[in-house]
Amino acid sequence: MLLFVQGGDFQAKVRENRLIGHKITDWEKFRAFVETHGDKTQVEMAQLWEGDISDRTISRALKKIGFTRKKRPTATVKQMKPNAKPLWNS
């Protein structure tokens, strides 16, 4: 025999605000900081930023403002050499 309890609630539970204080709040200040220290690594930028911040937070913030850079210049000096003999038989 099954026993059913009436009066249950099927509404979604209200969750507490899970947002903990963000480390970077002034985005214009962060953009100026990146323009000044853009040649440094993320670890170095985290050490230079005021307050306690991780390099991963710097990484997420850089992605949020759309800041990217190439790590190495792509200078292609050599060109493809033509084959001495063709791949097909003629």
C-alpha positions as CSV (number, residue, x, y, z in Angstrom):
1,M,0.0,0.0,0.0
2,L,1.4,3.4,-1.0
3,L,1.0,6.4,1.3
4,F,1.0,9.8,-0.3
5,V,1.5,13.0,1.7
6,Q,-0.5,15.9,0.5
7,G,0.5,19.5,0.8
8,G,3.9,19.2,-0.9
9,D,5.4,22.2,-2.8
10,F,6.6,21.9,-6.3
11,Q,7.9,25.4,-6.6
12,A,11.6,26.0,-7.3
13,K,13.7,26.8,-4.3
14,V,15.0,30.4,-4.1
15,R,18.7,30.3,-4.0
16,E,21.0,32.8,-2.3
17,N,22.9,35.2,-4.5
18,R,26.0,33.2,-5.4
19,L,27.9,36.2,-6.7
20,I,30.8,36.9,-4.5
21,G,32.5,40.3,-4.7
22,H,34.3,40.6,-8.0
23,K,38.0,41.5,-7.9
24,I,37.9,43.9,-10.9
25,T,35.1,46.4,-10.7
26,D,36.5,49.4,-12.6
27,W,36.9,48.2,-16.1
28,E,38.2,51.5,-17.5
29,K,41.0,51.4,-15.0
30,F,41.7,47.8,-15.9
31,R,41.8,48.7,-19.6
32,A,44.4,51.5,-18.8
33,F,46.3,49.0,-16.7
34,V,46.4,46.5,-19.6
35,E,47.5,49.2,-22.1
36,T,50.4,50.1,-19.8
37,H,51.4,46.5,-18.8
38,G,50.3,44.6,-21.8
39,D,53.8,43.3,-22.5
40,K,53.9,41.4,-19.2
41,T,52.7,37.9,-18.5
42,Q,49.4,37.3,-16.6
43,V,51.3,36.2,-13.5
44,E,53.3,39.5,-13.5
45,M,50.1,41.5,-14.2
46,A,48.5,39.8,-11.2
47,Q,51.4,40.8,-9.0
48,L,51.3,44.4,-10.2
49,W,47.5,44.8,-9.8
50,E,46.5,46.4,-6.6
51,G,44.9,44.0,-4.2
52,D,45.0,40.2,-4.1
53,I,44.2,38.8,-7.5
54,S,45.1,35.6,-9.3
55,D,46.5,35.2,-12.8
56,R,43.4,33.2,-13.8
57,T,41.3,36.2,-12.8
58,I,43.5,38.4,-15.0
59,S,43.0,35.8,-17.8
60,R,39.2,35.9,-17.6
61,A,39.2,39.7,-17.4
62,L,41.5,40.0,-20.5
63,K,39.1,37.8,-22.4
64,K,36.1,39.8,-21.2
65,I,37.6,43.1,-22.5
66,G,38.7,41.3,-25.7
67,F,42.4,41.8,-25.3
68,T,44.5,39.3,-27.3
69,R,48.0,39.3,-28.6
70,K,50.3,37.1,-30.5
71,K,53.0,35.4,-28.5
72,R,55.5,35.3,-31.3
73,P,55.8,37.1,-34.6
74,T,54.9,34.9,-37.5
75,A,57.7,35.7,-40.0
76,T,57.8,33.1,-42.8
77,V,61.1,33.4,-44.5
78,K,61.3,30.1,-46.4
79,Q,58.9,29.3,-49.2
80,M,57.9,25.8,-50.3
81,K,60.4,24.3,-52.6
82,P,59.1,22.6,-55.7
83,N,59.7,18.8,-55.8
84,A,62.6,17.6,-57.9
85,K,60.5,14.9,-59.4
86,P,56.8,14.8,-59.8
87,L,54.6,12.6,-57.7
88,W,52.9,11.1,-60.8
89,N,54.6,9.1,-63.6
90,S,54.6,10.8,-66.9
